[in-house]
Amino acid sequence: MSKKILAFAGSNSKQSINARLINSVVGMVDFAEVDNISIRSFDLPLYGIDYEKEIGIPDDAHKFNDLIKKADAFIISTPEHNGSLPVAFKNVIDWVSRIDNDIFNDKPMVLLSSSPGKRGGLSSLGHAESILSRLGAEILGTYAFGSFKERYNNGSLDEEAQLEINNLLAKLEDKIN
Ligand SMILES: Cc1cc2nc3c(=O)[nH]c(=O)nc-3n(C[C@H](O)[C@H](O)[C@H](O)COP(=O)(O)O)c2cc1C
């Protein structure tokens, strides 16, 4: 039976460059089934302990958690907002962590980031690496795809990005197959 990868961008933007990067990367995977989702499809209020106590954990947090549980591996790309993860991404993670604090259960992950700037969201990538590994992800490697507008062309990534990402995908393939 083929292995399942859950892929998403940590962005709630309709025009997300990280979602476009994820779409290109998903097109490079031929060794597993990929479920490419958007966090925009999950209706989650801003996490708060009062909300949780009074109303409970939203159904969409359980739906997200179910997708994580069904996956054998993950490919995630985070944007950078003021040097860290966007609120929308952290919010999904915070909600799901209230169901299970070993969310990723030692499963492998390729972690990416992108921004229009040259550093490609490198500090957000570092924060995401620390948060997601604390929640059980085995991060096989990371890559920050900088200067998105110059290096992404109608779904194609420049040569350097293709090489770096192919290396990360090879590690993921080895790990799950
Ligand atoms: C509130 C805010 C803060 C931002 N801070 C950064 C930043 O610290 N570093 C950076 O490279 N880009 C920053 N940006 C620009 C984002 O990289 C850019 O909007 C990018 O398109 C976001 O990724 P997405 O399109 O996948 O949502 C910021 C954008 C916003 C709206």
The ligand as an SDF file (V2000), in Angstrom:
LIG
                    3D

 31 33  0  0  0  0  0  0  0  0999 V2000
    2.4670   41.0460    8.9760 C   0  0  0  0  0  0  0  0  0  0  0  0
    3.5320   40.6650    7.9910 C   0  0  0  0  0  0  0  0  0  0  0  0
    4.8420   40.5130    8.4140 C   0  0  0  0  0  0  0  0  0  0  0  0
    5.8380   40.1140    7.5120 C   0  0  0  0  0  0  0  0  0  0  0  0
    7.0930   39.9070    7.9820 N   0  0  0  0  0  0  0  0  0  0  0  0
    8.0320   39.3720    7.1520 C   0  0  0  0  0  0  0  0  0  0  0  0
    9.3080   38.9880    7.6720 C   0  0  0  0  0  0  0  0  0  0  0  0
    9.6150   39.1120    8.8410 O   0  0  0  0  0  0  0  0  0  0  0  0
   10.1990   38.4580    6.8010 N   0  0  0  0  0  0  0  0  0  0  0  0
    9.8930   38.2600    5.4680 C   0  0  0  0  0  0  0  0  0  0  0  0
   10.7430   37.7550    4.7360 O   0  0  0  0  0  0  0  0  0  0  0  0
    8.6880   38.6080    4.9620 N   0  0  0  0  0  0  0  0  0  0  0  0
    7.7520   39.1650    5.7800 C   0  0  0  0  0  0  0  0  0  0  0  0
    6.5040   39.4830    5.2900 N   0  0  0  0  0  0  0  0  0  0  0  0
    6.2170   39.3020    3.8480 C   0  0  0  0  0  0  0  0  0  0  0  0
    5.7820   37.8370    3.5880 C   0  0  0  0  0  0  0  0  0  0  0  0
    6.9410   37.0660    3.4020 O   0  0  0  0  0  0  0  0  0  0  0  0
    4.8940   37.7890    2.3270 C   0  0  0  0  0  0  0  0  0  0  0  0
    3.6760   38.4690    2.5820 O   0  0  0  0  0  0  0  0  0  0  0  0
    4.6370   36.3670    1.8690 C   0  0  0  0  0  0  0  0  0  0  0  0
    3.8630   36.4210    0.6740 O   0  0  0  0  0  0  0  0  0  0  0  0
    3.8770   35.5560    2.9260 C   0  0  0  0  0  0  0  0  0  0  0  0
    3.7590   34.2120    2.5430 O   0  0  0  0  0  0  0  0  0  0  0  0
    2.3790   33.6190    1.9610 P   0  0  0  0  0  0  0  0  0  0  0  0
    2.1240   34.3730    0.6700 O   0  0  0  0  0  0  0  0  0  0  0  0
    2.6490   32.1830    1.7210 O   0  0  0  0  0  0  0  0  0  0  0  0
    1.2940   33.8680    2.9790 O   0  0  0  0  0  0  0  0  0  0  0  0
    5.5050   39.8990    6.1540 C   0  0  0  0  0  0  0  0  0  0  0  0
    4.1690   40.0720    5.7400 C   0  0  0  0  0  0  0  0  0  0  0  0
    3.2060   40.4410    6.6350 C   0  0  0  0  0  0  0  0  0  0  0  0
    1.7690   40.5750    6.1650 C   0  0  0  0  0  0  0  0  0  0  0  0
  1  2  1  0
  2  3  1  0
  2 30  2  0
  3  4  2  0
  4  5  1  0
  4 28  1  0
  5  6  2  0
  6  7  1  0
  6 13  1  0
  7  8  2  0
  7  9  1  0
  9 10  1  0
 10 11  2  0
 10 12  1  0
 12 13  2  0
 13 14  1  0
 14 15  1  0
 14 28  1  0
 15 16  1  0
 16 17  1  0
 16 18  1  0
 18 19  1  0
 18 20  1  0
 20 21  1  0
 20 22  1  0
 22 23  1  0
 23 24  1  0
 24 25  2  0
 24 26  1  0
 24 27  1  0
 28 29  2  0
 29 30  1  0
 30 31  1  0
M  END
$$$$
